[in-house]
Amino acid sequence: MENPEDLPPLERRAWYQSERERVHLEREQEHLVPAEEVREQLALVIKITNQFLDTLPDVLERDCRLPTDAIAVLEKRLSLARSDWAERLEAA
């Protein structure tokens, strides 16, 4: 279908009604997820990932005896990666 707006009124109404029913069915079958639920889940993933990244340098320093200069490089790289990640999410 090119554009439902080009259909005669009755066919256009039937098309939109069938689309509403299709979307409803896809939600019921969990093929579609409401945008708010996606945002909530993405926020949770980001929170968990940030908590992990916050503690990673300390864990590596303590458990792996990573030298201080290596920890500094890691922290800098993590900071750059987070900034890049934030910019990409905002642009999406």
NORHUMO-V135943 format. One record per run of one state. SS is the DSSP state (H for helix, E for strand, L for the rest). FROM is the first residue (numbers start at 0). TO is the last residue. Records with the same first field share a line. If there is no record, write none. Layout:
SS->FROM-TO / FROM-TO
This chain:
L->0-2 / 6-7 / 28-33 / 63-66 / 91-91
H->3-5 / 8-27 / 34-62 / 67-90
